[in-house]
Amino acid sequence: MNVNKGVIIGIFDDLQFSSPNAFVATALKCSQESILTQLNALNFKGKVGDTYCSFDSIDSFGSTQVIIVGVGKSNEEEDIKTENIRLATANGVRGLIEKKVTDIKVDILSNPQAAAEGAYLSIYKYDATKNDKNTPVSLFPYSVQTNDGFLSDCELTAWNVGKVFAESQNWARTLATTPANFMTPTIFGNEVLRELSQFDNVQVNLHDRAWAAQHKMGLFLGVTNGSLEPPCFAEIIYTGPCDHEVPTALVGKGVTFDSGGISLKPSKNMDLMKADMGGAAAVVSAIRGIAALKVPIYAVACIPLCENLPSGCATKPGDVHRGMNGKTVEILNTDAEGRLILADALTYVVDTYNPSTVIDVATLTGAMVVALGEVYTGVFTSSNKLWERLHAASRKSGDGFWRMPLHSTYLKSMESKIADIANISNSSGAGSASAAMFLREFLGSNKKIDINEQNADRASEDGPKWAHMDIAGTMETSNTTSYNVNSLTGRPTRGLIEFMQSVSKTPL
């Protein structure tokens, strides 16, 4: 018997197999009745998270270890059922890996894409800086809908789509998890160039300090002053096979290490600040996903990359810097640096490409962690249409988004006596909302977006539809079950890919 081989089989909470047809009966032979007897004896409920592993000889699979996974209710709403399939598949894969199984056949559970996402996300482990490498795990999909277990062409395509979604998120995890001395701005830019060069219709331009200075990116360069590592501004252009003349733009915060600068952070957990480029990681990984899937869309991404460190050359509290759009900013806290580099990147992408939609993604504020924890990404937008599309993408991908408020009062709280605006609020509270309102001031050199909540969709009259996504809470997870790993998440890569796919079909 080959104990290195295993098979995952899904079962609903009524203890009915996910597709109880002739194939299951034939493959399991007498084992099916035996397994059900054991499940009943163990009071197995078939809830999501429930698993049961049995040693059985299944000739059709050449396997000896069978893991039964609970899929929950068979009549759940579609988005909940889809997420349950991701979770159940991941539970099964992790359960078999714990038993040293490396050759795993995965029941597609009526949704091959979701099953693939759960499976490939669950096998992720970072071992690049370890001498002992993880044992590779091979995943093979099978279908209980056919007598031979093979997937139809449509099912196989869906499985491969799910694999791309998961592998893209796993790349974002790797970028964020890599220690900062191995993921400097220069290395990050070169890694993006290396990874994306394998796909057609992708152009990557890596710009240096002189280029940023030429474009008068004083806010971006002000953050880089304290570090010996040179900054890098990555510009990515994807032209999928489409008729879209106006691009959809993504901007990602790329601080490869954030000490807080002169406004130094506490030392506890500062090591996690290697992941302050989580927004950049998610954005470039989303571009990887749509390029791999050949999504018919015109998309651009801008990634300002730098370190934020204290030194004799670092920006000081009270200094004033001028952004690319001409606005001056009083730096009251050097640890509010992400909004500064995003401000110049937003101005650049709007002025250069005049996109129909622009979304920035950033590990921006600790206040977001307090507000939403690690469950939801906070989304600030004045466009109801954009929010509806993002919300739909979040439900379909299982990558939760939650809408947050924009209001002129938050902007007023950042008034400065010596500059056009301060980089933090003068009042306590609402730090995430204030940061979002700060970014709104830099959507191009001359354009304004109406933030009157009663006229939210007027945004399209004066500039691009815009959303700010604060992922400070969702950048990591303490959860060690299912497809989560107790570390950095790579979110919201899948939500962004899903959103871009929807825009390719129906532009905003």
Residue, then its C-alpha position, 0 to 999 in steps of 0.5 A: m500500500n502506498v501511504n504517500k497517496g491520498v484522496i479527498i472526498g467531500i460530504f455535506d452535513d446530511l452525510q451525503f457525498s458531494s456527488p453520490n453517483a456510480f463513480v463514488a460507489t464503484a471507487l469506494k466499493c464496500s468502503q463507502e458503507s464502512i466509512l458512513t458507519q464510522l462517521n455516524a459512530l463518531n457523530f461526524k456532522g459534515k460541517v465545514g472544518d470537520t475532517y475524518c481520515s481513514f485507511d482504505s484501499i481504493d483501487s481506482f486511485g491507487s490510494t490508501q489514505v482517504i480524508i472525508v471533508g465537511v462541505g456544510k449545507s448543500n443548499e447554501e447561497e452560492d457565494i457561501k457554498t463556494e467559500n465552503i468548498r475552498l475551506a473544505t478542500a484546504n482542510g483535506v489537503r492540510g490533513l493529508i499533508e500532516k500525515k506525510v501524504t504528498d500525492i493528493k487527488v482532490d474532489i472538485l466538489s462541483n466547483p473546480q475553481a474554488a477547489a483549486e484555490g483552496a488546495y493550492l493556497s493550503i500547500y503554501k509555505y515559505d522556505a526560501t531562507k531555510n536549509d530544510k526545504n518543504t517536500p513538494v506536494s502534487l495535486f490532481p483534480y478528479s470528478v465524481q461526475t464521471n465513471d473514470g474520474f476525469l474532468s471535462d474540458c470546462e471543469l479542467t479550465a475552471w480548475n486551472v483558473g483557480k490554480v492561477f488565482a491561488e498561485s498569484q496570491n501565493w506569490a504575493r505571500t512570498l514577496a511580503t514574507t521575504p526578509a527586507n534585506f532580501m526584498t529591497p526596492t531594487i530587488f522587488g522591482n527586478e523580481v516583478l520584471r522577472e516574474l511578469s516577463q514570462f507573460d505576453n502583453v506585459q511591459v515593466n518599466l523600472h524608474d530610478r531616483a533621477w526619474a522621480a525627481q524629474h517628475k517632481m515627486g517630492l513626497f515620494l522622495g522625501v520618504t526615501n531620504g533616510s535610507l541608503e537603498p535607492p528607491c524604485f518606481a515600477e510601472i506596469i502596462y498590461t494590454g490584453p486582447c481587447d478594445h478598451e482605450v482607457p485603462t483601469a489603474l492599480v496603485g500599490k504601497g511599496v514600503t519594503f521596510d517601515s521603521g517609522g522614520i524619525s517618528l520611530k515605531p515601537s520595537k515590538n513586532m517591527d519585524l512585520m514591517k517588512a510587509d509594509m509593501g503588502g499593497a504593492a505585492a497584491v497589485v503586482s500579483a493581480i497583474r500576474g493573474i490577469a496576464a496568466l489568464k489573458v484577461p481582455i483588459y487594458a490595465v496599468a499599475c504603479i508601484p512606488l518602492c522605498e524604505n522608511l528609515p531614520s538617519g541624518c538625512a531623513t525627513k524630520p517632523g515639521d518638514v514640508h515637501r511638495g507633491m507632484n501635483g504641486k500641493t505642499v504637505e507638512i510632515l507631522n509624523t514621518d510614520a504616516e509615510g505610505r500616503l505620501i508615496l501613494a500621493d505622487a503615484l496617484t498623481y502620476v497614473v491619473d495625469t499620465y493615463n487618464p484611467s476610468t478607474v483607479i484603485d490604490v491598495a495599502t497597509l496604511t493605518g493601524a486604525m483599520v486593524v482596530a476597526l475591522g480586524e483581519v476579516y475585512t479590507g476597508v474600502f473608501t470610495s465615493s462611487n456607488k457603482l465602483w463599490e457595487r462592483l468591488h463588493a460583488a468581486s469580494r463575495k465571489s472571491g471570498d476576499g471580504f471587503w467592507r465599505m468605509p465613509l468619506h466625509s469633508t470633516y476628515l479633510k478639514s482635520m488635516e489643515s496646516k498653518i504652513a502648508d496646503i495640508a498636513n499628513i495626519s489629522n489634528s484630532s484623535g480618531a478616524g485615522s483611516a478615514s483621514a488617510a483616505m481623504f488625504l489621498r483623494e487630494f492627489l488624484g491628478s494635478n487639477k482634478k477633483i472628486d465630489i465627496n458629497e455622499q448624496n451625490a456619490d456617482r458624480a465622481s465620473e464627471d470630474g475624474p476617475k472613479w476611485a477607491h482606496m483599500d486599506i489592508a492593514g488588518t488583512m495583510e496577516t492572519s493569526n488563523t492556522t486552519s484551512y487555506n490560511v497560514n499563520s503569517l502574511t496573507g497576500r490579500p486582496t490578490r484574488g479579489l482584485i483579479e476577480f474585479m478586473q475580470s468583471v471590468s473586462k466584461t462590463p467596463l465601469 
